[in-house]
Amino acid sequence: MADTYSDRFWKTVCQYRSAVVLLLGIEAVLLVLLMIALWLQPTGSGTRTVLAVDFVLVGTGFLAAGYVLSRCRQRRAGN
């Protein structure tokens, strides 16, 4: 059976699992620092708005990296 594009994609991505774990750790630290910074900023300031947007972007990356790790774990368990 020929590998589909999806199979080749996940095979390539899962080869970089250690880099994804590193990315996940860095993003976790950034999320903690962003929460502290958001807590210290006064409500309604422009800086707080930028921090909130950054929190959403970093949080999305964190969730995406977690999804990649879970897919790689599923592929490994299935093979």
TIVO-2410 file (N, C-alpha, C; in nm, 3 decimals):
# residues 79
REC num residu      c1      c2      c3 atome chaine
REC   1      M   0.085  -0.119   0.000     N      A
REC   1      M   0.000   0.000   0.000    CA      A
REC   1      M   0.088   0.124   0.000     C      A
REC   2      A   0.058   0.215  -0.086     N      A
REC   2      A   0.137   0.337  -0.098    CA      A
REC   2      A   0.103   0.433   0.017     C      A
REC   3      D   0.206   0.502   0.063     N      A
REC   3      D   0.184   0.602   0.167    CA      A
REC   3      D   0.108   0.720   0.109     C      A
REC   4      T   0.013   0.768   0.185     N      A
REC   4      T  -0.060   0.887   0.143    CA      A
REC   4      T   0.022   1.010   0.182     C      A
REC   5      Y  -0.021   1.125   0.133     N      A
REC   5      Y   0.047   1.249   0.168    CA      A
REC   5      Y   0.042   1.271   0.319     C      A
REC   6      S  -0.071   1.239   0.380     N      A
REC   6      S  -0.086   1.255   0.525    CA      A
REC   6      S   0.013   1.167   0.601     C      A
REC   7      D   0.029   1.044   0.556     N      A
REC   7      D   0.124   0.953   0.621    CA      A
REC   7      D   0.267   1.006   0.611     C      A
REC   8      R   0.303   1.053   0.493     N      A
REC   8      R   0.439   1.107   0.475    CA      A
REC   8      R   0.459   1.233   0.558     C      A
REC   9      F   0.355   1.318   0.566     N      A
REC   9      F   0.364   1.440   0.644    CA      A
REC   9      F   0.389   1.409   0.792     C      A
REC  10      W   0.307   1.320   0.850     N      A
REC  10      W   0.321   1.289   0.992    CA      A
REC  10      W   0.450   1.213   1.021     C      A
REC  11      K   0.493   1.131   0.925     N      A
REC  11      K   0.620   1.062   0.943    CA      A
REC  11      K   0.735   1.162   0.952     C      A
REC  12      T   0.733   1.264   0.868     N      A
REC  12      T   0.836   1.367   0.869    CA      A
REC  12      T   0.828   1.451   0.996     C      A
REC  13      V   0.708   1.492   1.034     N      A
REC  13      V   0.691   1.575   1.154    CA      A
REC  13      V   0.735   1.499   1.278     C      A
REC  14      C   0.700   1.372   1.287     N      A
REC  14      C   0.733   1.293   1.405    CA      A
REC  14      C   0.882   1.266   1.419     C      A
REC  15      Q   0.957   1.281   1.310     N      A
REC  15      Q   1.102   1.268   1.319    CA      A
REC  15      Q   1.162   1.382   1.401     C      A
REC  16      Y   1.092   1.492   1.410     N      A
REC  16      Y   1.139   1.610   1.485    CA      A
REC  16      Y   1.070   1.621   1.620     C      A
REC  17      R   1.037   1.509   1.679     N      A
REC  17      R   0.964   1.507   1.807    CA      A
REC  17      R   1.040   1.581   1.917     C      A
REC  18      S   1.171   1.565   1.923     N      A
REC  18      S   1.248   1.630   2.028    CA      A
REC  18      S   1.242   1.783   2.015     C      A
REC  19      A   1.240   1.833   1.891     N      A
REC  19      A   1.228   1.977   1.871    CA      A
REC  19      A   1.090   2.026   1.914     C      A
REC  20      V   0.988   1.946   1.891     N      A
REC  20      V   0.852   1.983   1.931    CA      A
REC  20      V   0.840   1.985   2.083     C      A
REC  21      V   0.905   1.890   2.150     N      A
REC  21      V   0.905   1.888   2.297    CA      A
REC  21      V   0.975   2.013   2.350     C      A
REC  22      L   1.086   2.050   2.289     N      A
REC  22      L   1.156   2.172   2.329    CA      A
REC  22      L   1.068   2.295   2.308     C      A
REC  23      L   1.002   2.302   2.194     N      A
REC  23      L   0.910   2.412   2.165    CA      A
REC  23      L   0.798   2.418   2.268     C      A
REC  24      L   0.745   2.303   2.305     N      A
REC  24      L   0.638   2.297   2.404    CA      A
REC  24      L   0.685   2.351   2.539     C      A
REC  25      G   0.805   2.314   2.579     N      A
REC  25      G   0.860   2.364   2.705    CA      A
REC  25      G   0.883   2.514   2.705     C      A
REC  26      I   0.937   2.564   2.594     N      A
REC  26      I   0.960   2.709   2.583    CA      A
REC  26      I   0.827   2.784   2.586     C      A
REC  27      E   0.728   2.733   2.516     N      A
REC  27      E   0.598   2.799   2.514    CA      A
REC  27      E   0.530   2.794   2.651     C      A
REC  28      A   0.551   2.687   2.726     N      A
REC  28      A   0.495   2.679   2.861    CA      A
REC  28      A   0.555   2.788   2.950     C      A
REC  29      V   0.686   2.807   2.940     N      A
REC  29      V   0.751   2.913   3.017    CA      A
REC  29      V   0.699   3.050   2.975     C      A
REC  30      L   0.685   3.071   2.845     N      A
REC  30      L   0.634   3.199   2.796    CA      A
REC  30      L   0.491   3.224   2.844     C      A
REC  31      L   0.409   3.120   2.847     N      A
REC  31      L   0.272   3.137   2.896    CA      A
REC  31      L   0.270   3.178   3.042     C      A
REC  32      V   0.356   3.119   3.123     N      A
REC  32      V   0.362   3.156   3.265    CA      A
REC  32      V   0.407   3.302   3.279     C      A
REC  33      L   0.510   3.339   3.204     N      A
REC  33      L   0.558   3.478   3.211    CA      A
REC  33      L   0.453   3.577   3.161     C      A
REC  34      L   0.379   3.538   3.057     N      A
REC  34      L   0.272   3.625   3.007    CA      A
REC  34      L   0.161   3.641   3.110     C      A
REC  35      M   0.127   3.534   3.181     N      A
REC  35      M   0.023   3.544   3.284    CA      A
REC  35      M   0.068   3.639   3.396     C      A
REC  36      I   0.194   3.630   3.434     N      A
REC  36      I   0.245   3.720   3.538    CA      A
REC  36      I   0.242   3.864   3.489     C      A
REC  37      A   0.286   3.885   3.364     N      A
REC  37      A   0.286   4.020   3.309    CA      A
REC  37      A   0.144   4.075   3.297     C      A
REC  38      L   0.050   3.992   3.256     N      A
REC  38      L  -0.089   4.037   3.246    CA      A
REC  38      L  -0.144   4.073   3.384     C      A
REC  39      W  -0.109   3.998   3.484     N      A
REC  39      W  -0.156   4.023   3.619    CA      A
REC  39      W  -0.101   4.156   3.672     C      A
REC  40      L   0.021   4.192   3.634     N      A
REC  40      L   0.085   4.313   3.685    CA      A
REC  40      L   0.043   4.441   3.610     C      A
REC  41      Q  -0.011   4.427   3.491     N      A
REC  41      Q  -0.049   4.545   3.412    CA      A
REC  41      Q  -0.185   4.599   3.456     C      A
REC  42      P  -0.199   4.730   3.459     N      A
REC  42      P  -0.330   4.789   3.493    CA      A
REC  42      P  -0.433   4.761   3.383     C      A
REC  43      T  -0.557   4.747   3.424     N      A
REC  43      T  -0.665   4.721   3.330    CA      A
REC  43      T  -0.682   4.839   3.235     C      A
REC  44      G  -0.701   4.809   3.108     N      A
REC  44      G  -0.726   4.913   3.009    CA      A
REC  44      G  -0.601   4.972   2.946     C      A
REC  45      S  -0.483   4.930   2.986     N      A
REC  45      S  -0.362   4.985   2.925    CA      A
REC  45      S  -0.336   4.919   2.790     C      A
REC  46      G  -0.266   4.990   2.705     N      A
REC  46      G  -0.232   4.936   2.573    CA      A
REC  46      G  -0.140   4.816   2.583     C      A
REC  47      T  -0.053   4.819   2.682     N      A
REC  47      T   0.039   4.707   2.701    CA      A
REC  47      T  -0.037   4.580   2.735     C      A
REC  48      R  -0.140   4.593   2.814     N      A
REC  48      R  -0.220   4.475   2.851    CA      A
REC  48      R  -0.288   4.414   2.729     C      A
REC  49      T  -0.331   4.499   2.636     N      A
REC  49      T  -0.395   4.450   2.514    CA      A
REC  49      T  -0.295   4.371   2.430     C      A
REC  50      V  -0.175   4.423   2.417     N      A
REC  50      V  -0.071   4.353   2.341    CA      A
REC  50      V  -0.036   4.220   2.408     C      A
REC  51      L  -0.026   4.221   2.540     N      A
REC  51      L   0.004   4.098   2.613    CA      A
REC  51      L  -0.106   3.995   2.596     C      A
REC  52      A  -0.230   4.040   2.595     N      A
REC  52      A  -0.343   3.947   2.578    CA      A
REC  52      A  -0.340   3.883   2.439     C      A
REC  53      V  -0.310   3.963   2.337     N      A
REC  53      V  -0.299   3.909   2.201    CA      A
REC  53      V  -0.183   3.810   2.194     C      A
REC  54      D  -0.071   3.845   2.255     N      A
REC  54      D   0.045   3.756   2.258    CA      A
REC  54      D   0.011   3.626   2.331     C      A
REC  55      F  -0.064   3.636   2.439     N      A
REC  55      F  -0.106   3.519   2.514    CA      A
REC  55      F  -0.187   3.424   2.426     C      A
REC  56      V  -0.276   3.480   2.346     N      A
REC  56      V  -0.358   3.397   2.256    CA      A
REC  56      V  -0.269   3.330   2.151     C      A
REC  57      L  -0.175   3.404   2.095     N      A
REC  57      L  -0.087   3.347   1.992    CA      A
REC  57      L   0.003   3.237   2.049     C      A
REC  58      V   0.063   3.262   2.164     N      A
REC  58      V   0.151   3.161   2.226    CA      A
REC  58      V   0.068   3.042   2.271     C      A
REC  59      G  -0.051   3.067   2.324     N      A
REC  59      G  -0.139   2.957   2.365    CA      A
REC  59      G  -0.180   2.869   2.249     C      A
REC  60      T  -0.205   2.930   2.134     N      A
REC  60      T  -0.239   2.853   2.014    CA      A
REC  60      T  -0.121   2.766   1.971     C      A
REC  61      G  -0.001   2.822   1.975     N      A
REC  61      G   0.118   2.743   1.943    CA      A
REC  61      G   0.139   2.629   2.040     C      A
REC  62      F   0.110   2.654   2.167     N      A
REC  62      F   0.122   2.550   2.271    CA      A
REC  62      F   0.025   2.436   2.242     C      A
REC  63      L  -0.098   2.469   2.210     N      A
REC  63      L  -0.197   2.366   2.178    CA      A
REC  63      L  -0.160   2.290   2.052     C      A
REC  64      A  -0.108   2.361   1.952     N      A
REC  64      A  -0.068   2.294   1.827    CA      A
REC  64      A   0.047   2.197   1.852     C      A
REC  65      A   0.145   2.238   1.932     N      A
REC  65      A   0.258   2.149   1.963    CA      A
REC  65      A   0.209   2.028   2.043     C      A
REC  66      G   0.116   2.049   2.133     N      A
REC  66      G   0.058   1.937   2.208    CA      A
REC  66      G  -0.016   1.841   2.117     C      A
REC  67      Y  -0.086   1.894   2.018     N      A
REC  67      Y  -0.156   1.810   1.922    CA      A
REC  67      Y  -0.059   1.726   1.840     C      A
REC  68      V   0.051   1.789   1.798     N      A
REC  68      V   0.152   1.716   1.721    CA      A
REC  68      V   0.208   1.602   1.804     C      A
REC  69      L   0.238   1.628   1.931     N      A
REC  69      L   0.291   1.521   2.016    CA      A
REC  69      L   0.191   1.408   2.035     C      A
REC  70      S   0.064   1.443   2.051     N      A
REC  70      S  -0.037   1.338   2.070    CA      A
REC  70      S  -0.054   1.256   1.942     C      A
REC  71      R  -0.051   1.319   1.826     N      A
REC  71      R  -0.061   1.245   1.699    CA      A
REC  71      R   0.057   1.152   1.680     C      A
REC  72      C   0.177   1.200   1.715     N      A
REC  72      C   0.297   1.116   1.701    CA      A
REC  72      C   0.290   0.997   1.797     C      A
REC  73      R   0.237   1.020   1.917     N      A
REC  73      R   0.223   0.911   2.014    CA      A
REC  73      R   0.122   0.808   1.961     C      A
REC  74      Q   0.012   0.855   1.902     N      A
REC  74      Q  -0.088   0.764   1.845    CA      A
REC  74      Q  -0.028   0.682   1.730     C      A
REC  75      R   0.050   0.748   1.646     N      A
REC  75      R   0.112   0.678   1.533    CA      A
REC  75      R   0.209   0.572   1.581     C      A
REC  76      R   0.286   0.607   1.685     N      A
REC  76      R   0.383   0.512   1.740    CA      A
REC  76      R   0.312   0.392   1.803     C      A
REC  77      A   0.203   0.417   1.873     N      A
REC  77      A   0.127   0.308   1.937    CA      A
REC  77      A   0.057   0.221   1.834     C      A
REC  78      G   0.017   0.281   1.723     N      A
REC  78      G  -0.054   0.207   1.618    CA      A
REC  78      G   0.037   0.121   1.534     C      A
REC  79      N   0.165   0.153   1.532     N      A
REC  79      N   0.259   0.077   1.446    CA      A
REC  79      N   0.323  -0.035   1.519     C      A
***
